[in-house]
Amino acid sequence: MKRIALLIALATTVSSAFAQTATKPATAKPATAKPATGSTAAKKPAVAATGIKLPPGVDPVKGILKTAFALRYQDVKIGTGAPAEPGKLYKVHYTGWLASDGKKFDSSFDHRRPVLDKDGKPENDADGKPKLGEAEPIQFPQGRRGVIPGWDQGFEGMKVGGKRRLFIPYQLAYGELGRPPVIPAKADLIFDIELVDVSDMPAQRMPGAPGGPGARPMPPRPAAPGAAPSAPSGPGATPAPPTGANPSSPAAPAPATKPTDPTAPTVAPNSAKPPASSPAPTTPAPTSPTAPPDKPANPAQPQ
């Protein structure tokens, strides 16, 4: 009995000693971040309260950031053709609505020309109505202010074949006055646009540009067969001779003007001889001999 109790006490001692010698798991120390030095903090750009990164030299200010107006768009279809480069000639299909009530005010698909036959007369369909051709896109020069500002800016990033929806505020459309009765005052607009083609601008003379005043004139347009060639119209060009004149023969001198003094003889140009009929002198000739200066004449005294 004592032997059993001794074995139990020995086993308990061995197990407790083994538990004390077991390895404890290592605990990870939290990493402490070092504060940024003054030189490192100076290199980082300043961030305003609105979250906008400011360039060096511009101090942040306090205030709420607001947007007056902005052009928004949705790309409906990405084009695969030529990009819409600035300063090019764009061909566009479009449909426009008023953002307030969704009223459609214009569309290029509503402008179709009637189909003409070989005699130039309009053709009619089975219902007796005139046949209409395909819808014709409009074209405009980008960046020349020929359209509303929202259109000048709204095609950026598009390619030919692409479709886009524009949300244009009235500040980039027809302004505070609008264009009554079609476009009300302060009307925001929605446009669906499709970029059909992009091409170069036609050659034209612009002030200060090559081909303007002082530059070499452009060649004239070719004349029709059998027509007389047109005179050059560029700066410094030689004018064409008048009709019926012979450019090889010298021009006749202008006639001499009549002198204002009637006593002076008239001399023909390029001639040293006086004319055949010259005006008579105004001083009358003496009719009788005059007496000597020392004796007056007496008609009654005999000679």
Buried (B, 14 or more C-beta within 10 A) or exposed (E): EEEEEEEEEEEEEEEEEEEEEEEEEEEEEEEEEEEEEEEEEEEEEEEBEEEEEEEEEEEEEEEEEEEEEEBEBEEEEEBEBBBBEEEBBBBBBBBBBBBEEEEEBBBBEEEBEEBEEEEEEEEEEEEEEEBBEEEBBBEBBBEEEEBBBBBBBBBEEBBBBBBBBBBBBBBBBBBEEBBEEEBBEBBBBBBBBBBBBBEEEEEEEEEEEEEEEEBEEBEEEEEEEEEEEEEBEBEEEEEEEEEEEEEEEEEEEEEEEEEEEEEEEEBEEEEEEEEEEEEEEEEEEEEEEEEEEEEEEEEEEEE
